[in-house]
Amino acid sequence: MKFQVIGQNRDTGARMTLEFQAESKAAAERKALGQGMSVHRVVDITDGYPPLAHEPNPRAGNAHRPAGGKFKAILILVILAAVAWYFRGWILQRLGIH
């Protein structure tokens, strides 16, 4: 497997990004430590580089679609109608209609 290890040089403090072929994340981290790196993050890039924050993830589906939006709206309307029905006498009295 191929891993990208992100960290900084222990001696200079400069940012480092190294790529290693390793059996696991821990093995890649050990290799980076041997190169004089303080490891911050290890990323599996076997299938290619991970998407950036502004790139959509094709495996995630539609991330902007609210889950159950219609159901929530209908539920809120039903609750509001039940409250209005329960307090209809008080509401009509306050409006001066009753």
C-alpha positions as CSV (number, residue, x, y, z in Angstrom):
1,M,0.0,0.0,0.0
2,K,1.1,3.6,-0.6
3,F,1.0,6.2,2.1
4,Q,1.6,9.9,2.3
5,V,3.1,11.1,5.6
6,I,2.8,14.7,6.5
7,G,4.8,16.3,9.3
8,Q,7.8,18.5,9.9
9,N,11.5,18.0,10.1
10,R,12.7,17.6,13.7
11,D,15.9,19.6,13.2
12,T,14.7,22.5,11.1
13,G,10.9,22.6,11.7
14,A,10.3,22.7,7.9
15,R,7.1,21.1,6.6
16,M,7.7,17.7,5.0
17,T,5.6,15.4,2.9
18,L,6.9,12.0,2.2
19,E,5.4,9.0,0.3
20,F,6.2,5.4,1.3
21,Q,5.3,1.9,0.2
22,A,4.4,0.1,3.5
23,E,2.3,-2.6,4.9
24,S,0.3,-0.4,7.2
25,K,0.0,3.2,8.5
26,A,2.1,2.4,11.5
27,A,4.9,1.0,9.2
28,A,4.8,4.2,7.1
29,E,4.9,6.3,10.3
30,R,8.0,4.3,11.5
31,K,9.7,4.9,8.2
32,A,9.1,8.6,8.4
33,L,10.4,8.8,12.0
34,G,13.5,7.1,10.7
35,Q,13.9,10.0,8.2
36,G,13.9,12.6,11.0
37,M,10.3,13.6,10.7
38,S,7.7,14.5,13.4
39,V,4.6,12.9,12.0
40,H,1.3,14.8,12.0
41,R,-0.8,12.8,9.6
42,V,-0.6,9.6,7.6
43,V,-3.0,9.2,4.6
44,D,-3.6,6.1,2.5
45,I,-3.1,7.1,-1.2
46,T,-3.2,3.6,-2.7
47,D,-6.2,4.5,-4.9
48,G,-4.9,8.0,-5.6
49,Y,-4.7,11.2,-3.7
50,P,-7.5,12.0,-1.3
51,P,-9.9,14.8,-2.5
52,L,-9.3,18.3,-1.3
53,A,-11.8,20.0,0.9
54,H,-13.4,21.9,-2.0
55,E,-13.7,18.9,-4.3
56,P,-16.8,16.8,-4.0
57,N,-16.4,13.2,-2.9
58,P,-18.1,11.0,-5.6
59,R,-18.6,8.1,-3.2
60,A,-20.5,10.3,-0.7
61,G,-23.5,10.9,-2.9
62,N,-25.3,14.3,-2.7
63,A,-23.9,15.9,0.4
64,H,-26.2,19.0,0.1
65,R,-29.5,17.1,0.1
66,P,-31.2,17.4,3.5
67,A,-32.3,14.1,4.8
68,G,-36.1,13.8,5.5
69,G,-36.8,17.5,4.7
70,K,-40.3,17.0,3.6
71,F,-41.1,14.7,6.5
72,K,-39.8,17.3,9.0
73,A,-41.8,20.1,7.4
74,I,-45.1,18.1,7.4
75,L,-44.5,17.0,11.1
76,I,-43.9,20.7,12.1
77,L,-47.1,21.7,10.3
78,V,-49.1,19.0,12.0
79,I,-47.8,19.9,15.4
80,L,-48.6,23.6,14.8
81,A,-52.1,22.7,13.6
82,A,-52.7,20.6,16.8
83,V,-51.5,23.4,19.0
84,A,-53.8,25.9,17.2
85,W,-56.7,23.5,17.5
86,Y,-56.1,23.0,21.2
87,F,-55.8,26.7,21.9
88,R,-58.5,27.9,19.4
89,G,-60.8,29.2,22.1
90,W,-58.1,31.3,23.7
91,I,-56.8,32.5,20.3
92,L,-60.3,33.5,19.1
93,Q,-61.0,35.3,22.5
94,R,-57.7,37.3,22.2
95,L,-58.6,38.3,18.6
96,G,-62.1,39.4,19.8
97,I,-63.9,37.1,17.4
98,H,-65.6,34.8,19.9
